[in-house]
């Protein structure tokens, strides 16, 4: 048997979380740290798009595909334009992030193994990683970003699932100065929430997407039908558009717990480490915070364990909101429209990122329909007292 490769840190999984971490380590000027990346695929090119909000900064700015200071939330009642300052809504495609991570790999002298990981054995002093093909790595720390299910089933479990078309028009039809964040004019599922959104990068080219928050996926024909229906709602003629790329995704929305530090020297990042916001499916901002915290800890010689992705009180509020939506106590379009109607957009967005104060959160929650949310909170509390039962 070949001798195990000895490293200080092993990144298991090479997607967005690992790429952000490699870039952060490089930005911190870390050198001399023995690093390995293990992933069955060497990520390159455009395989996904992240959308997030935040203040402009010099780190990601050169990588962005587009950004908007204005967005719209649309319902059957009309359009709600939102000024995001001092924040902005930004789009990052995967290719420039993977290229940035590849540059960091070269400077950090990273060892890469293109193979699936079979087992992790943490003895408290180091972690023995066994990969397919017989390769072994012994690491002081493992940072594991592979997708996984929560530690136990949630009381409410939904999915954010979507299909998007990168569409090019033969005539100017998009407003590149304003993105559509949520358009609830789509037909609503019996159990769940649906919306479209439009992220224009020019007056002729945009990502047009159909998204559902619901317990079950559609089939391919279902997503395509929903997208064609959304084009009709937008007043766009399909024969004037050319679909250049297609993006699909499934993201968990659950109050089931994700453990970010399951054993002494294994740390989970990304969705596996709780970075996905249960009530919205947004992940990127928390994933980036994790990368920044871990890189700073490694640069300082500390244990690379990030703080919780979201405050505990936010996870409770998410559990209540998911329950209210799932049980039909509130309607999804009304729930989100009221948030933006009764709060500054910047406060809502910071709330969704887990960056608000308790006073701000009280203002946000008081803008929802209080009796249905109180009923959902009571039901959630009762379900927590009966941990052997789901739902209730």
Secondary structure, 3 states (H helix, E strand, C coil): CCCCEEEEEEEECCCHHHHHHHHHHHHCCCCCCCEEEECCCCCCCCCCEEEEEECCCCCCHHHCCEEECEEEEEECCEEEEEECCCCEEEEEEHHHHHHHHHHHHHHHCCEEECCCEEEEEECCCCEEEEECCCCEEEEEEEEECCCCCCCCCCCCEEEEEEEEEEEEECCCCCCCCEEEEEECCCCCCCCEEEEEEEEECCCCEEEEEEEEEECCCCCHHHHHHHHHHHHHHHCCCHHHEEEEEEEEEEEEEECCCCCCCCECCEEECHHHHCCCCCCCCCCHHHHHHHHHHHHHHHHCCCCCCCCCCCCHHHHHHHHHHHHHHHCCCCCHHHHHHHHHHCCCHHHHHHHHCCCCCHHHHHHHHHCCCHHHHHHHHHHHHHHHHCCCCCCC
